[in-house]
Amino acid sequence: MSSHVLVVDDEQSLAKVVRSYLERDGHDVECVFDGPAAVSAARKQPPDVVVLDLGLPGLDGIEVCRQLRTFTDCYVIMLTARTEEVDKLVGLGVGADDYLTKPFSPRELVARVRAMLRRPRTPSGAGTAAQEEPPRVFGPLSIDVAAREVILDGELVPLTRTEFDVLAALSGRPRMAFSRRQLIDAVWGQDWVGDEHLVDVHVGHLRRKLGDDAAAPRYVRTVRGIGYRMGEG
């Protein structure tokens, strides 16, 4: 069964080029050209991936992504014509999984979509074993990999797919120090190519949702010169 990709960009010529490349790769593609149409289209036919431009009429990409996250956990790739890091961070902060800066190669975008759709839903030791695994407990934090649920102090923590996958990878080997590349291999896949600091952005948002202080974290710890590891206390 082909995946459904929603392309949202007010540059209609670019959207049609992207559509052509994605369709040649075997995806079912729908194009819309403004923010409200994007939200409406996603409600009518839930997408597997949304390719979302940051600068849109009606609602900008940030608000579209925020609204999408209220009813879908589809993958979101944010497109931006601005190179300021703040745009990328804000976009990822509302639940985008990846970003590309314009101008970009349509082939690279297709590769990113393909890599996302190949991602296992339970990284780092998944499969049948994950379905039988009891929740991973770190003090008041409980991670149920099979149910893809995180409970902290008795409350459900709303994580995006990518945030959960990062946490699942770290908690699967709680004393191991993961480099950024190792986390990318576990979550995004070994063929993913891009800015490895994407990991830092997702870890930052994950810490915020877990109430973690980066200076004195309880759960996701920085290992200086290497990357991150999981561990309470």
C-alpha positions as CSV (number, residue, x, y, z in Angstrom):
1,M,0.0,0.0,0.0
2,S,1.4,3.4,-1.0
3,S,1.9,6.1,1.6
4,H,-0.1,9.3,1.5
5,V,2.1,12.5,1.4
6,L,0.6,16.0,1.8
7,V,2.7,18.7,0.2
8,V,1.9,22.2,1.5
9,D,3.6,25.1,-0.3
10,D,2.3,28.4,-1.8
11,E,4.9,28.2,-4.5
12,Q,2.7,26.1,-6.7
13,S,5.4,25.3,-9.3
14,L,7.7,24.0,-6.6
15,A,4.9,21.9,-5.0
16,K,4.1,20.3,-8.4
17,V,7.8,19.4,-8.9
18,V,7.9,17.8,-5.5
19,R,4.7,16.0,-6.2
20,S,6.1,14.6,-9.5
21,Y,9.3,13.3,-7.7
22,L,7.3,11.7,-4.9
23,E,4.8,10.1,-7.2
24,R,7.6,8.6,-9.2
25,D,8.9,7.1,-5.9
26,G,5.5,5.4,-5.5
27,H,3.7,7.7,-3.1
28,D,0.1,9.0,-3.3
29,V,0.5,12.8,-3.2
30,E,-1.9,15.7,-2.5
31,C,-0.9,19.3,-2.9
32,V,-2.5,22.3,-1.2
33,F,-1.2,25.9,-1.2
34,D,-2.2,27.6,2.1
35,G,-2.4,26.9,5.8
36,P,-6.1,26.4,6.3
37,A,-6.3,24.1,3.3
38,A,-3.5,22.0,4.8
39,V,-5.3,21.4,8.1
40,S,-8.6,20.6,6.2
41,A,-6.9,18.2,3.9
42,A,-5.1,16.4,6.7
43,R,-8.4,16.0,8.6
44,K,-10.2,14.6,5.5
45,Q,-7.4,12.1,4.5
46,P,-4.8,11.5,7.3
47,P,-1.4,11.7,5.8
48,D,1.7,9.6,6.6
49,V,4.0,12.5,5.9
50,V,3.4,16.2,5.5
51,V,6.0,18.3,3.6
52,L,5.2,21.7,5.1
53,D,6.5,25.2,4.1
54,L,7.1,27.6,6.9
55,G,5.9,30.7,5.1
56,L,2.3,30.1,4.1
57,P,-0.7,32.4,3.6
58,G,-3.7,32.1,5.9
59,L,-1.8,30.1,8.6
60,D,2.0,29.9,8.7
61,G,3.7,26.5,8.9
62,I,4.3,26.8,12.6
63,E,0.6,27.2,13.3
64,V,-0.3,24.5,10.8
65,C,2.1,22.1,12.5
66,R,0.7,23.0,15.9
67,Q,-2.8,22.2,14.8
68,L,-1.8,19.0,13.0
69,R,-0.3,17.8,16.3
70,T,-3.7,18.0,18.0
71,F,-5.1,15.2,15.8
72,T,-2.3,13.4,14.0
73,D,1.1,11.9,14.7
74,C,2.2,11.9,11.0
75,Y,5.7,12.8,10.2
76,V,6.3,16.5,9.3
77,I,9.2,17.8,7.2
78,M,9.4,21.6,7.5
79,L,10.6,23.6,4.5
80,T,12.1,27.1,5.2
81,A,13.5,29.8,2.9
82,R,15.1,31.4,5.9
83,T,18.4,30.2,7.2
84,E,18.1,31.7,10.8
85,E,18.4,28.8,13.3
86,V,15.5,30.2,15.3
87,D,13.0,29.3,12.5
88,K,14.2,25.7,12.5
89,L,14.1,25.4,16.3
90,V,10.6,26.9,16.5
91,G,9.4,24.7,13.8
92,L,10.7,21.6,15.4
93,G,9.4,22.8,18.8
94,V,5.8,22.4,17.7
95,G,6.4,18.9,16.5
96,A,8.2,18.8,13.1
97,D,10.5,15.8,12.7
98,D,12.9,17.2,10.2
99,Y,13.7,20.3,8.1
100,L,15.1,21.3,4.8
101,T,16.3,24.8,3.8
102,K,15.4,26.1,0.4
103,P,16.7,25.7,-2.2
104,F,16.9,22.0,-1.8
105,S,17.2,19.0,-4.1
106,P,13.8,17.2,-4.7
107,R,15.8,13.9,-4.7
108,E,17.0,14.7,-1.2
109,L,13.4,15.4,-0.1
110,V,12.3,12.1,-1.5
111,A,15.2,10.4,0.3
112,R,14.1,12.0,3.6
113,V,10.5,10.9,3.1
114,R,11.6,7.4,2.2
115,A,13.8,7.2,5.3
116,M,11.0,8.4,7.6
117,L,8.6,5.8,6.3
118,R,11.1,3.0,6.8
119,R,11.6,4.0,10.5
120,P,10.6,1.2,12.9
121,R,7.9,2.3,15.3
122,T,9.9,0.8,18.2
123,P,13.7,1.6,17.7
124,S,16.6,-0.1,19.3
125,G,15.5,-3.7,19.9
126,A,11.9,-3.7,18.8
127,G,9.7,-6.4,17.2
128,T,7.9,-9.0,19.2
129,A,10.2,-8.6,22.2
130,A,9.0,-5.0,22.6
131,Q,5.4,-6.2,22.8
132,E,6.3,-8.5,25.7
133,E,8.6,-6.0,27.5
134,P,7.3,-4.5,30.7
135,P,7.4,-0.7,31.0
136,R,10.9,0.8,31.5
137,V,10.8,2.6,34.9
138,F,13.1,5.5,35.9
139,G,11.7,6.7,39.3
140,P,8.4,8.5,38.5
141,L,9.0,8.1,34.8
142,S,7.5,5.0,33.0
143,I,8.1,4.3,29.3
144,D,5.8,1.7,27.7
145,V,7.4,0.9,24.4
146,A,4.7,-1.4,23.2
147,A,1.9,1.1,23.9
148,R,4.1,4.0,22.9
149,E,3.1,5.8,26.1
150,V,5.2,7.8,28.6
151,I,3.8,8.4,32.1
152,L,5.5,10.9,34.5
153,D,4.2,11.3,38.0
154,G,1.0,9.6,37.0
155,E,0.3,11.9,34.0
156,L,0.5,11.0,30.3
157,V,3.3,13.0,28.6
158,P,2.4,14.0,25.0
159,L,5.4,13.2,22.8
160,T,5.8,13.4,19.0
161,R,6.8,10.2,17.2
162,T,10.4,11.4,17.0
163,E,10.6,12.5,20.6
164,F,9.3,9.1,21.7
165,D,11.7,7.3,19.4
166,V,14.6,9.2,20.8
167,L,13.5,8.4,24.4
168,A,12.9,4.7,23.5
169,A,16.4,4.4,22.0
170,L,18.1,6.0,25.0
171,S,16.0,4.0,27.6
172,G,16.6,0.7,25.8
173,R,20.3,1.0,26.9
174,P,20.1,3.3,29.9
175,R,23.8,3.4,30.8
176,M,25.1,3.7,27.3
177,A,26.4,7.1,26.1
178,F,25.0,7.6,22.6
179,S,26.7,9.8,20.1
180,R,24.5,12.0,17.9
181,R,25.3,9.6,15.0
182,Q,24.3,6.6,17.0
183,L,20.9,8.2,17.9
184,I,20.4,9.1,14.2
185,D,21.1,5.6,13.1
186,A,18.6,4.2,15.8
187,V,15.8,6.7,15.1
188,W,16.2,8.2,11.6
189,G,18.0,5.3,10.0
190,Q,21.6,4.7,8.8
191,D,21.0,6.3,5.4
192,W,19.8,9.6,6.9
193,V,21.9,12.6,5.8
194,G,21.7,16.0,7.3
195,D,22.6,18.2,10.2
196,E,23.3,15.9,13.2
197,H,22.5,18.8,15.6
198,L,18.9,17.9,14.8
199,V,19.3,15.4,17.7
200,D,20.1,18.3,20.1
201,V,16.8,20.0,19.1
202,H,14.7,16.9,19.8
203,V,16.5,16.2,23.0
204,G,15.9,19.8,24.2
205,H,12.1,19.4,23.5
206,L,12.1,16.0,25.2
207,R,13.7,17.4,28.3
208,R,11.2,20.3,28.4
209,K,8.3,17.9,28.3
210,L,9.9,15.7,31.0
211,G,10.5,18.7,33.2
212,D,14.2,18.1,32.9
213,D,16.7,20.9,33.6
214,A,19.6,20.7,31.1
215,A,22.0,21.9,33.8
216,A,20.9,19.2,36.3
217,P,18.8,16.6,34.3
218,R,17.0,13.7,36.0
219,Y,16.6,11.6,32.9
220,V,18.3,12.6,29.7
221,R,21.9,13.4,30.6
222,T,24.6,15.1,28.4
223,V,27.9,13.1,28.2
224,R,30.4,15.8,27.4
225,G,32.3,15.2,24.2
226,I,30.1,12.2,23.2
227,G,26.3,12.8,23.3
228,Y,23.5,11.7,25.6
229,R,22.6,8.8,27.9
230,M,19.5,7.9,29.9
231,G,19.6,7.5,33.6
232,E,17.8,8.6,36.7
233,G,19.8,9.8,39.7
